[in-house]
Amino acid sequence: MKWFGNPWPSDELRAAVCEDDRDRVPPPPPEEECGLCGKPIGENAQGVVVPHVEADRTSPWLSWVENRYIHLGCLLSNIGV
């Protein structure tokens, strides 16, 4: 899974998703909206990038997929942590 921002919970003690810096992507522009809450990602945010498929698209399937940035807090609140 791709992730952005600082590793969590810290640089020394990283969650499994943050272990490999090769999966780290540049942060989105601050005005980019979170794919879950719809609020701007903001500066210095942490989170993940997930593929999203729009159900109403009729073009070839590869063009359906777009990456969405998700706040770390939004991700965790949606998986019950």
PDB file of N, CA, C and O in Angstrom:
ATOM      1  N   MET A   1       0.845  -1.168   0.000  1.00  0.00           N
ATOM      2  CA  MET A   1       0.000   0.000   0.000  1.00  0.00           C
ATOM      3  C   MET A   1       0.894   1.234   0.000  1.00  0.00           C
ATOM      4  O   MET A   1       1.897   1.281   0.711  1.00  0.00           O
ATOM      5  N   LYS A   2       0.535   2.209  -0.781  1.00  0.00           N
ATOM      6  CA  LYS A   2       1.279   3.470  -0.829  1.00  0.00           C
ATOM      7  C   LYS A   2       0.855   4.353   0.343  1.00  0.00           C
ATOM      8  O   LYS A   2      -0.307   4.346   0.750  1.00  0.00           O
ATOM      9  N   TRP A   3       1.801   5.104   0.875  1.00  0.00           N
ATOM     10  CA  TRP A   3       1.520   5.983   2.007  1.00  0.00           C
ATOM     11  C   TRP A   3       2.243   7.301   1.828  1.00  0.00           C
ATOM     12  O   TRP A   3       3.175   7.398   1.030  1.00  0.00           O
ATOM     13  N   PHE A   4       1.813   8.334   2.579  1.00  0.00           N
ATOM     14  CA  PHE A   4       2.436   9.653   2.494  1.00  0.00           C
ATOM     15  C   PHE A   4       2.551  10.269   3.877  1.00  0.00           C
ATOM     16  O   PHE A   4       1.898   9.835   4.826  1.00  0.00           O
ATOM     17  N   GLY A   5       3.397  11.291   3.972  1.00  0.00           N
ATOM     18  CA  GLY A   5       3.619  11.967   5.247  1.00  0.00           C
ATOM     19  C   GLY A   5       4.723  11.287   6.030  1.00  0.00           C
ATOM     20  O   GLY A   5       5.479  10.480   5.490  1.00  0.00           O
ATOM     21  N   ASN A   6       4.808  11.622   7.315  1.00  0.00           N
ATOM     22  CA  ASN A   6       5.794  10.989   8.188  1.00  0.00           C
ATOM     23  C   ASN A   6       5.327   9.588   8.559  1.00  0.00           C
ATOM     24  O   ASN A   6       4.126   9.335   8.651  1.00  0.00           O
ATOM     25  N   PRO A   7       6.283   8.666   8.776  1.00  0.00           N
ATOM     26  CA  PRO A   7       5.889   7.325   9.217  1.00  0.00           C
ATOM     27  C   PRO A   7       5.160   7.411  10.563  1.00  0.00           C
ATOM     28  O   PRO A   7       5.424   8.300  11.372  1.00  0.00           O
ATOM     29  N   TRP A   8       4.256   6.486  10.778  1.00  0.00           N
ATOM     30  CA  TRP A   8       3.541   6.479  12.059  1.00  0.00           C
ATOM     31  C   TRP A   8       3.736   5.163  12.767  1.00  0.00           C
ATOM     32  O   TRP A   8       3.873   4.137  12.101  1.00  0.00           O
ATOM     33  N   PRO A   9       3.753   5.141  14.048  1.00  0.00           N
ATOM     34  CA  PRO A   9       3.597   6.264  14.969  1.00  0.00           C
ATOM     35  C   PRO A   9       4.843   7.137  15.081  1.00  0.00           C
ATOM     36  O   PRO A   9       4.746   8.256  15.584  1.00  0.00           O
ATOM     37  N   SER A  10       6.022   6.668  14.629  1.00  0.00           N
ATOM     38  CA  SER A  10       7.232   7.499  14.679  1.00  0.00           C
ATOM     39  C   SER A  10       8.236   6.980  13.652  1.00  0.00           C
ATOM     40  O   SER A  10       8.037   5.920  13.059  1.00  0.00           O
ATOM     41  N   ASP A  11       9.320   7.741  13.446  1.00  0.00           N
ATOM     42  CA  ASP A  11      10.371   7.295  12.529  1.00  0.00           C
ATOM     43  C   ASP A  11      11.040   6.014  13.018  1.00  0.00           C
ATOM     44  O   ASP A  11      11.443   5.174  12.214  1.00  0.00           O
ATOM     45  N   GLU A  12      11.157   5.865  14.326  1.00  0.00           N
ATOM     46  CA  GLU A  12      11.843   4.710  14.898  1.00  0.00           C
ATOM     47  C   GLU A  12      10.936   3.475  14.976  1.00  0.00           C
ATOM     48  O   GLU A  12      11.386   2.355  14.736  1.00  0.00           O
ATOM     49  N   LEU A  13       9.688   3.683  15.305  1.00  0.00           N
ATOM     50  CA  LEU A  13       8.743   2.584  15.471  1.00  0.00           C
ATOM     51  C   LEU A  13       7.661   2.746  14.406  1.00  0.00           C
ATOM     52  O   LEU A  13       6.706   3.502  14.587  1.00  0.00           O
ATOM     53  N   ARG A  14       7.820   2.037  13.307  1.00  0.00           N
ATOM     54  CA  ARG A  14       6.926   2.227  12.158  1.00  0.00           C
ATOM     55  C   ARG A  14       5.854   1.151  12.086  1.00  0.00           C
ATOM     56  O   ARG A  14       6.108  -0.025  12.347  1.00  0.00           O
ATOM     57  N   ALA A  15       4.649   1.582  11.726  1.00  0.00           N
ATOM     58  CA  ALA A  15       3.585   0.627  11.435  1.00  0.00           C
ATOM     59  C   ALA A  15       4.000  -0.163  10.198  1.00  0.00           C
ATOM     60  O   ALA A  15       4.826   0.300   9.412  1.00  0.00           O
ATOM     61  N   ALA A  16       3.434  -1.341  10.027  1.00  0.00           N
ATOM     62  CA  ALA A  16       3.814  -2.212   8.908  1.00  0.00           C
ATOM     63  C   ALA A  16       3.678  -1.512   7.562  1.00  0.00           C
ATOM     64  O   ALA A  16       4.515  -1.713   6.682  1.00  0.00           O
ATOM     65  N   VAL A  17       2.655  -0.705   7.383  1.00  0.00           N
ATOM     66  CA  VAL A  17       2.445  -0.032   6.101  1.00  0.00           C
ATOM     67  C   VAL A  17       3.570   0.958   5.794  1.00  0.00           C
ATOM     68  O   VAL A  17       3.815   1.263   4.627  1.00  0.00           O
ATOM     69  N   CYS A  18       4.252   1.460   6.816  1.00  0.00           N
ATOM     70  CA  CYS A  18       5.313   2.461   6.638  1.00  0.00           C
ATOM     71  C   CYS A  18       6.721   1.887   6.649  1.00  0.00           C
ATOM     72  O   CYS A  18       7.690   2.644   6.579  1.00  0.00           O
ATOM     73  N   GLU A  19       6.857   0.580   6.733  1.00  0.00           N
ATOM     74  CA  GLU A  19       8.183  -0.018   6.859  1.00  0.00           C
ATOM     75  C   GLU A  19       9.074   0.218   5.647  1.00  0.00           C
ATOM     76  O   GLU A  19      10.282   0.399   5.796  1.00  0.00           O
ATOM     77  N   ASP A  20       8.506   0.219   4.470  1.00  0.00           N
ATOM     78  CA  ASP A  20       9.303   0.319   3.243  1.00  0.00           C
ATOM     79  C   ASP A  20       9.145   1.706   2.625  1.00  0.00           C
ATOM     80  O   ASP A  20       8.063   2.068   2.164  1.00  0.00           O
ATOM     81  N   ASP A  21      10.222   2.471   2.620  1.00  0.00           N
ATOM     82  CA  ASP A  21      10.161   3.811   2.047  1.00  0.00           C
ATOM     83  C   ASP A  21       9.931   3.801   0.536  1.00  0.00           C
ATOM     84  O   ASP A  21       9.601   4.836  -0.044  1.00  0.00           O
ATOM     85  N   ARG A  22      10.100   2.650  -0.103  1.00  0.00           N
ATOM     86  CA  ARG A  22       9.807   2.575  -1.540  1.00  0.00           C
ATOM     87  C   ARG A  22       8.317   2.730  -1.804  1.00  0.00           C
ATOM     88  O   ARG A  22       7.918   3.057  -2.922  1.00  0.00           O
ATOM     89  N   ASP A  23       7.487   2.500  -0.784  1.00  0.00           N
ATOM     90  CA  ASP A  23       6.035   2.660  -0.931  1.00  0.00           C
ATOM     91  C   ASP A  23       5.556   4.056  -0.551  1.00  0.00           C
ATOM     92  O   ASP A  23       4.364   4.355  -0.628  1.00  0.00           O
ATOM     93  N   ARG A  24       6.485   4.899  -0.144  1.00  0.00           N
ATOM     94  CA  ARG A  24       6.145   6.269   0.238  1.00  0.00           C
ATOM     95  C   ARG A  24       5.996   7.111  -1.023  1.00  0.00           C
ATOM     96  O   ARG A  24       6.838   7.055  -1.919  1.00  0.00           O
ATOM     97  N   VAL A  25       4.930   7.883  -1.084  1.00  0.00           N
ATOM     98  CA  VAL A  25       4.673   8.754  -2.231  1.00  0.00           C
ATOM     99  C   VAL A  25       4.696  10.206  -1.763  1.00  0.00           C
ATOM    100  O   VAL A  25       4.503  10.479  -0.578  1.00  0.00           O
ATOM    101  N   PRO A  26       4.930  11.135  -2.684  1.00  0.00           N
ATOM    102  CA  PRO A  26       4.882  12.547  -2.294  1.00  0.00           C
ATOM    103  C   PRO A  26       3.488  12.900  -1.771  1.00  0.00           C
ATOM    104  O   PRO A  26       2.491  12.336  -2.222  1.00  0.00           O
ATOM    105  N   PRO A  27       3.424  13.818  -0.834  1.00  0.00           N
ATOM    106  CA  PRO A  27       2.111  14.213  -0.322  1.00  0.00           C
ATOM    107  C   PRO A  27       1.304  14.909  -1.417  1.00  0.00           C
ATOM    108  O   PRO A  27       1.871  15.488  -2.343  1.00  0.00           O
ATOM    109  N   PRO A  28       0.002  14.847  -1.304  1.00  0.00           N
ATOM    110  CA  PRO A  28      -0.835  15.519  -2.304  1.00  0.00           C
ATOM    111  C   PRO A  28      -0.801  17.028  -2.081  1.00  0.00           C
ATOM    112  O   PRO A  28      -0.325  17.490  -1.045  1.00  0.00           O
ATOM    113  N   PRO A  29      -1.301  17.796  -3.044  1.00  0.00           N
ATOM    114  CA  PRO A  29      -1.448  19.232  -2.801  1.00  0.00           C
ATOM    115  C   PRO A  29      -2.372  19.434  -1.589  1.00  0.00           C
ATOM    116  O   PRO A  29      -3.300  18.648  -1.399  1.00  0.00           O
ATOM    117  N   PRO A  30      -2.142  20.457  -0.775  1.00  0.00           N
ATOM    118  CA  PRO A  30      -2.934  20.651   0.432  1.00  0.00           C
ATOM    119  C   PRO A  30      -4.438  20.731   0.189  1.00  0.00           C
ATOM    120  O   PRO A  30      -5.223  20.410   1.082  1.00  0.00           O
ATOM    121  N   GLU A  31      -4.845  21.149  -0.993  1.00  0.00           N
ATOM    122  CA  GLU A  31      -6.283  21.273  -1.276  1.00  0.00           C
ATOM    123  C   GLU A  31      -6.927  19.953  -1.733  1.00  0.00           C
ATOM    124  O   GLU A  31      -8.147  19.878  -1.879  1.00  0.00           O
ATOM    125  N   GLU A  32      -6.115  18.926  -1.955  1.00  0.00           N
ATOM    126  CA  GLU A  32      -6.646  17.608  -2.341  1.00  0.00           C
ATOM    127  C   GLU A  32      -7.594  17.107  -1.249  1.00  0.00           C
ATOM    128  O   GLU A  32      -7.267  17.183  -0.064  1.00  0.00           O
ATOM    129  N   GLU A  33      -8.748  16.604  -1.634  1.00  0.00           N
ATOM    130  CA  GLU A  33      -9.733  16.147  -0.654  1.00  0.00           C
ATOM    131  C   GLU A  33      -9.517  14.692  -0.272  1.00  0.00           C
ATOM    132  O   GLU A  33      -9.127  13.870  -1.101  1.00  0.00           O
ATOM    133  N   CYS A  34      -9.773  14.388   0.983  1.00  0.00           N
ATOM    134  CA  CYS A  34      -9.713  13.017   1.487  1.00  0.00           C
ATOM    135  C   CYS A  34     -10.810  12.202   0.810  1.00  0.00           C
ATOM    136  O   CYS A  34     -11.944  12.662   0.679  1.00  0.00           O
ATOM    137  N   GLY A  35     -10.469  11.006   0.387  1.00  0.00           N
ATOM    138  CA  GLY A  35     -11.433  10.137  -0.276  1.00  0.00           C
ATOM    139  C   GLY A  35     -12.528   9.619   0.642  1.00  0.00           C
ATOM    140  O   GLY A  35     -13.506   9.052   0.157  1.00  0.00           O
ATOM    141  N   LEU A  36     -12.397   9.794   1.952  1.00  0.00           N
ATOM    142  CA  LEU A  36     -13.425   9.342   2.889  1.00  0.00           C
ATOM    143  C   LEU A  36     -14.244  10.489   3.463  1.00  0.00           C
ATOM    144  O   LEU A  36     -15.473  10.456   3.413  1.00  0.00           O
ATOM    145  N   CYS A  37     -13.576  11.507   4.009  1.00  0.00           N
ATOM    146  CA  CYS A  37     -14.326  12.578   4.682  1.00  0.00           C
ATOM    147  C   CYS A  37     -14.617  13.771   3.772  1.00  0.00           C
ATOM    148  O   CYS A  37     -15.501  14.571   4.080  1.00  0.00           O
ATOM    149  N   GLY A  38     -13.891  13.905   2.657  1.00  0.00           N
ATOM    150  CA  GLY A  38     -14.119  15.011   1.736  1.00  0.00           C
ATOM    151  C   GLY A  38     -13.460  16.323   2.136  1.00  0.00           C
ATOM    152  O   GLY A  38     -13.560  17.310   1.407  1.00  0.00           O
ATOM    153  N   LYS A  39     -12.786  16.349   3.288  1.00  0.00           N
ATOM    154  CA  LYS A  39     -12.101  17.570   3.724  1.00  0.00           C
ATOM    155  C   LYS A  39     -10.711  17.606   3.096  1.00  0.00           C
ATOM    156  O   LYS A  39     -10.165  16.563   2.735  1.00  0.00           O
ATOM    157  N   PRO A  40     -10.127  18.821   2.961  1.00  0.00           N
ATOM    158  CA  PRO A  40      -8.780  18.916   2.395  1.00  0.00           C
ATOM    159  C   PRO A  40      -7.777  18.099   3.208  1.00  0.00           C
ATOM    160  O   PRO A  40      -7.860  18.033   4.434  1.00  0.00           O
ATOM    161  N   ILE A  41      -6.834  17.481   2.508  1.00  0.00           N
ATOM    162  CA  ILE A  41      -5.793  16.702   3.169  1.00  0.00           C
ATOM    163  C   ILE A  41      -4.957  17.621   4.057  1.00  0.00           C
ATOM    164  O   ILE A  41      -4.646  17.253   5.190  1.00  0.00           O
ATOM    165  N   GLY A  42      -4.591  18.793   3.578  1.00  0.00           N
ATOM    166  CA  GLY A  42      -3.822  19.743   4.367  1.00  0.00           C
ATOM    167  C   GLY A  42      -2.334  19.438   4.329  1.00  0.00           C
ATOM    168  O   GLY A  42      -1.895  18.404   3.825  1.00  0.00           O
ATOM    169  N   GLU A  43      -1.580  20.370   4.877  1.00  0.00           N
ATOM    170  CA  GLU A  43      -0.126  20.222   4.912  1.00  0.00           C
ATOM    171  C   GLU A  43       0.283  19.316   6.066  1.00  0.00           C
ATOM    172  O   GLU A  43      -0.395  19.254   7.092  1.00  0.00           O
ATOM    173  N   ASN A  44       1.391  18.619   5.886  1.00  0.00           N
ATOM    174  CA  ASN A  44       1.977  17.747   6.921  1.00  0.00           C
ATOM    175  C   ASN A  44       1.054  16.617   7.354  1.00  0.00           C
ATOM    176  O   ASN A  44       1.198  16.098   8.460  1.00  0.00           O
ATOM    177  N   ALA A  45       0.119  16.231   6.513  1.00  0.00           N
ATOM    178  CA  ALA A  45      -0.800  15.140   6.846  1.00  0.00           C
ATOM    179  C   ALA A  45      -0.116  13.790   6.646  1.00  0.00           C
ATOM    180  O   ALA A  45       0.887  13.681   5.941  1.00  0.00           O
ATOM    181  N   GLN A  46      -0.677  12.775   7.276  1.00  0.00           N
ATOM    182  CA  GLN A  46      -0.239  11.394   7.103  1.00  0.00           C
ATOM    183  C   GLN A  46      -1.423  10.614   6.548  1.00  0.00           C
ATOM    184  O   GLN A  46      -2.578  10.929   6.835  1.00  0.00           O
ATOM    185  N   GLY A  47      -1.124   9.599   5.755  1.00  0.00           N
ATOM    186  CA  GLY A  47      -2.210   8.790   5.241  1.00  0.00           C
ATOM    187  C   GLY A  47      -1.764   7.789   4.204  1.00  0.00           C
ATOM    188  O   GLY A  47      -0.577   7.503   4.049  1.00  0.00           O
ATOM    189  N   VAL A  48      -2.741   7.267   3.503  1.00  0.00           N
ATOM    190  CA  VAL A  48      -2.491   6.250   2.494  1.00  0.00           C
ATOM    191  C   VAL A  48      -3.141   6.655   1.181  1.00  0.00           C
ATOM    192  O   VAL A  48      -4.002   7.534   1.133  1.00  0.00           O
ATOM    193  N   VAL A  49      -2.709   5.996   0.129  1.00  0.00           N
ATOM    194  CA  VAL A  49      -3.285   6.187  -1.194  1.00  0.00           C
ATOM    195  C   VAL A  49      -3.954   4.873  -1.568  1.00  0.00           C
ATOM    196  O   VAL A  49      -3.315   3.821  -1.560  1.00  0.00           O
ATOM    197  N   VAL A  50      -5.233   4.933  -1.893  1.00  0.00           N
ATOM    198  CA  VAL A  50      -5.963   3.714  -2.233  1.00  0.00           C
ATOM    199  C   VAL A  50      -6.582   3.858  -3.626  1.00  0.00           C
ATOM    200  O   VAL A  50      -6.990   4.952  -4.017  1.00  0.00           O
ATOM    201  N   PRO A  51      -6.650   2.755  -4.370  1.00  0.00           N
ATOM    202  CA  PRO A  51      -7.329   2.809  -5.659  1.00  0.00           C
ATOM    203  C   PRO A  51      -8.828   2.896  -5.445  1.00  0.00           C
ATOM    204  O   PRO A  51      -9.374   2.255  -4.547  1.00  0.00           O
ATOM    205  N   HIS A  52      -9.485   3.685  -6.265  1.00  0.00           N
ATOM    206  CA  HIS A  52     -10.934   3.861  -6.170  1.00  0.00           C
ATOM    207  C   HIS A  52     -11.527   3.624  -7.556  1.00  0.00           C
ATOM    208  O   HIS A  52     -10.983   4.090  -8.558  1.00  0.00           O
ATOM    209  N   VAL A  53     -12.630   2.907  -7.608  1.00  0.00           N
ATOM    210  CA  VAL A  53     -13.297   2.622  -8.872  1.00  0.00           C
ATOM    211  C   VAL A  53     -14.673   3.262  -8.850  1.00  0.00           C
ATOM    212  O   VAL A  53     -15.470   3.008  -7.947  1.00  0.00           O
ATOM    213  N   GLU A  54     -14.945   4.086  -9.837  1.00  0.00           N
ATOM    214  CA  GLU A  54     -16.267   4.696  -9.978  1.00  0.00           C
ATOM    215  C   GLU A  54     -17.212   3.692 -10.611  1.00  0.00           C
ATOM    216  O   GLU A  54     -16.893   3.124 -11.655  1.00  0.00           O
ATOM    217  N   ALA A  55     -18.350   3.464 -10.015  1.00  0.00           N
ATOM    218  CA  ALA A  55     -19.292   2.450 -10.481  1.00  0.00           C
ATOM    219  C   ALA A  55     -19.994   2.829 -11.780  1.00  0.00           C
ATOM    220  O   ALA A  55     -20.425   1.936 -12.509  1.00  0.00           O
ATOM    221  N   ASP A  56     -20.128   4.116 -12.100  1.00  0.00           N
ATOM    222  CA  ASP A  56     -20.903   4.528 -13.260  1.00  0.00           C
ATOM    223  C   ASP A  56     -20.076   4.772 -14.519  1.00  0.00           C
ATOM    224  O   ASP A  56     -20.601   5.270 -15.515  1.00  0.00           O
ATOM    225  N   ARG A  57     -18.826   4.436 -14.488  1.00  0.00           N
ATOM    226  CA  ARG A  57     -17.986   4.642 -15.669  1.00  0.00           C
ATOM    227  C   ARG A  57     -18.234   3.535 -16.693  1.00  0.00           C
ATOM    228  O   ARG A  57     -18.497   2.390 -16.325  1.00  0.00           O
ATOM    229  N   THR A  58     -18.151   3.879 -17.962  1.00  0.00           N
ATOM    230  CA  THR A  58     -18.384   2.897 -19.018  1.00  0.00           C
ATOM    231  C   THR A  58     -17.146   2.659 -19.880  1.00  0.00           C
ATOM    232  O   THR A  58     -17.183   1.839 -20.798  1.00  0.00           O
ATOM    233  N   SER A  59     -16.059   3.362 -19.598  1.00  0.00           N
ATOM    234  CA  SER A  59     -14.835   3.188 -20.378  1.00  0.00           C
ATOM    235  C   SER A  59     -14.085   1.936 -19.911  1.00  0.00           C
ATOM    236  O   SER A  59     -14.457   1.335 -18.903  1.00  0.00           O
ATOM    237  N   PRO A  60     -13.035   1.539 -20.632  1.00  0.00           N
ATOM    238  CA  PRO A  60     -12.278   0.338 -20.236  1.00  0.00           C
ATOM    239  C   PRO A  60     -11.866   0.409 -18.763  1.00  0.00           C
ATOM    240  O   PRO A  60     -11.564   1.484 -18.246  1.00  0.00           O
ATOM    241  N   TRP A  61     -11.855  -0.722 -18.110  1.00  0.00           N
ATOM    242  CA  TRP A  61     -11.718  -0.777 -16.654  1.00  0.00           C
ATOM    243  C   TRP A  61     -10.498  -0.075 -16.103  1.00  0.00           C
ATOM    244  O   TRP A  61     -10.569   0.489 -15.011  1.00  0.00           O
ATOM    245  N   LEU A  62      -9.375  -0.085 -16.812  1.00  0.00           N
ATOM    246  CA  LEU A  62      -8.183   0.567 -16.278  1.00  0.00           C
ATOM    247  C   LEU A  62      -8.378   2.068 -16.108  1.00  0.00           C
ATOM    248  O   LEU A  62      -7.777   2.667 -15.216  1.00  0.00           O
ATOM    249  N   SER A  63      -9.197   2.679 -16.936  1.00  0.00           N
ATOM    250  CA  SER A  63      -9.413   4.111 -16.787  1.00  0.00           C
ATOM    251  C   SER A  63     -10.409   4.417 -15.663  1.00  0.00           C
ATOM    252  O   SER A  63     -10.556   5.575 -15.273  1.00  0.00           O
ATOM    253  N   TRP A  64     -11.087   3.407 -15.143  1.00  0.00           N
ATOM    254  CA  TRP A  64     -12.001   3.618 -14.013  1.00  0.00           C
ATOM    255  C   TRP A  64     -11.247   3.909 -12.736  1.00  0.00           C
ATOM    256  O   TRP A  64     -11.722   4.651 -11.876  1.00  0.00           O
ATOM    257  N   VAL A  65     -10.074   3.323 -12.617  1.00  0.00           N
ATOM    258  CA  VAL A  65      -9.339   3.371 -11.358  1.00  0.00           C
ATOM    259  C   VAL A  65      -8.616   4.707 -11.222  1.00  0.00           C
ATOM    260  O   VAL A  65      -7.896   5.137 -12.124  1.00  0.00           O
ATOM    261  N   GLU A  66      -8.823   5.353 -10.073  1.00  0.00           N
ATOM    262  CA  GLU A  66      -8.067   6.556  -9.752  1.00  0.00           C
ATOM    263  C   GLU A  66      -7.591   6.443  -8.317  1.00  0.00           C
ATOM    264  O   GLU A  66      -8.254   5.840  -7.473  1.00  0.00           O
ATOM    265  N   ASN A  67      -6.448   7.023  -8.057  1.00  0.00           N
ATOM    266  CA  ASN A  67      -5.916   6.983  -6.704  1.00  0.00           C
ATOM    267  C   ASN A  67      -6.567   8.059  -5.860  1.00  0.00           C
ATOM    268  O   ASN A  67      -6.740   9.192  -6.309  1.00  0.00           O
ATOM    269  N   ARG A  68      -6.926   7.704  -4.641  1.00  0.00           N
ATOM    270  CA  ARG A  68      -7.492   8.657  -3.690  1.00  0.00           C
ATOM    271  C   ARG A  68      -6.632   8.691  -2.443  1.00  0.00           C
ATOM    272  O   ARG A  68      -6.218   7.658  -1.917  1.00  0.00           O
ATOM    273  N   TYR A  69      -6.376   9.893  -1.988  1.00  0.00           N
ATOM    274  CA  TYR A  69      -5.634  10.087  -0.746  1.00  0.00           C
ATOM    275  C   TYR A  69      -6.605  10.019   0.424  1.00  0.00           C
ATOM    276  O   TYR A  69      -7.696  10.586   0.375  1.00  0.00           O
ATOM    277  N   ILE A  70      -6.198   9.322   1.470  1.00  0.00           N
ATOM    278  CA  ILE A  70      -7.040   9.128   2.650  1.00  0.00           C
ATOM    279  C   ILE A  70      -6.250   9.560   3.886  1.00  0.00           C
ATOM    280  O   ILE A  70      -5.121   9.115   4.092  1.00  0.00           O
ATOM    281  N   HIS A  71      -6.853  10.441   4.718  1.00  0.00           N
ATOM    282  CA  HIS A  71      -6.226  10.793   5.999  1.00  0.00           C
ATOM    283  C   HIS A  71      -6.015   9.528   6.817  1.00  0.00           C
ATOM    284  O   HIS A  71      -6.837   8.612   6.769  1.00  0.00           O
ATOM    285  N   LEU A  72      -4.930   9.472   7.559  1.00  0.00           N
ATOM    286  CA  LEU A  72      -4.677   8.340   8.441  1.00  0.00           C
ATOM    287  C   LEU A  72      -5.825   8.173   9.440  1.00  0.00           C
ATOM    288  O   LEU A  72      -6.300   7.056   9.647  1.00  0.00           O
ATOM    289  N   GLY A  73      -6.271   9.252  10.052  1.00  0.00           N
ATOM    290  CA  GLY A  73      -7.367   9.186  11.022  1.00  0.00           C
ATOM    291  C   GLY A  73      -8.649   8.670  10.409  1.00  0.00           C
ATOM    292  O   GLY A  73      -9.365   7.900  11.048  1.00  0.00           O
ATOM    293  N   CYS A  74      -8.958   9.070   9.194  1.00  0.00           N
ATOM    294  CA  CYS A  74     -10.177   8.596   8.526  1.00  0.00           C
ATOM    295  C   CYS A  74     -10.073   7.093   8.244  1.00  0.00           C
ATOM    296  O   CYS A  74     -11.040   6.353   8.421  1.00  0.00           O
ATOM    297  N   LEU A  75      -8.902   6.658   7.808  1.00  0.00           N
ATOM    298  CA  LEU A  75      -8.704   5.234   7.541  1.00  0.00           C
ATOM    299  C   LEU A  75      -8.916   4.423   8.823  1.00  0.00           C
ATOM    300  O   LEU A  75      -9.648   3.433   8.829  1.00  0.00           O
ATOM    301  N   LEU A  76      -8.272   4.851   9.894  1.00  0.00           N
ATOM    302  CA  LEU A  76      -8.374   4.099  11.156  1.00  0.00           C
ATOM    303  C   LEU A  76      -9.788   4.113  11.716  1.00  0.00           C
ATOM    304  O   LEU A  76     -10.238   3.107  12.266  1.00  0.00           O
ATOM    305  N   SER A  77     -10.495   5.224  11.590  1.00  0.00           N
ATOM    306  CA  SER A  77     -11.859   5.281  12.125  1.00  0.00           C
ATOM    307  C   SER A  77     -12.808   4.402  11.313  1.00  0.00           C
ATOM    308  O   SER A  77     -13.843   3.972  11.822  1.00  0.00           O
ATOM    309  N   ASN A  78     -12.462   4.134  10.058  1.00  0.00           N
ATOM    310  CA  ASN A  78     -13.324   3.294   9.211  1.00  0.00           C
ATOM    311  C   ASN A  78     -13.029   1.810   9.330  1.00  0.00           C
ATOM    312  O   ASN A  78     -13.784   0.981   8.821  1.00  0.00           O
ATOM    313  N   ILE A  79     -11.927   1.468  10.004  1.00  0.00           N
ATOM    314  CA  ILE A  79     -11.657   0.040  10.212  1.00  0.00           C
ATOM    315  C   ILE A  79     -11.828  -0.343  11.666  1.00  0.00           C
ATOM    316  O   ILE A  79     -11.522  -1.471  12.052  1.00  0.00           O
ATOM    317  N   GLY A  80     -12.312   0.584  12.476  1.00  0.00           N
ATOM    318  CA  GLY A  80     -12.650   0.279  13.849  1.00  0.00           C
ATOM    319  C   GLY A  80     -11.496   0.226  14.823  1.00  0.00           C
ATOM    320  O   GLY A  80     -11.559  -0.490  15.822  1.00  0.00           O
ATOM    321  N   VAL A  81     -10.427   0.984  14.543  1.00  0.00           N
ATOM    322  CA  VAL A  81      -9.282   1.009  15.472  1.00  0.00           C
ATOM    323  C   VAL A  81      -9.480   2.117  16.479  1.00  0.00           C
ATOM    324  O   VAL A  81      -8.636   2.315  17.353  1.00  0.00           O
TER     325      VAL A  81
END
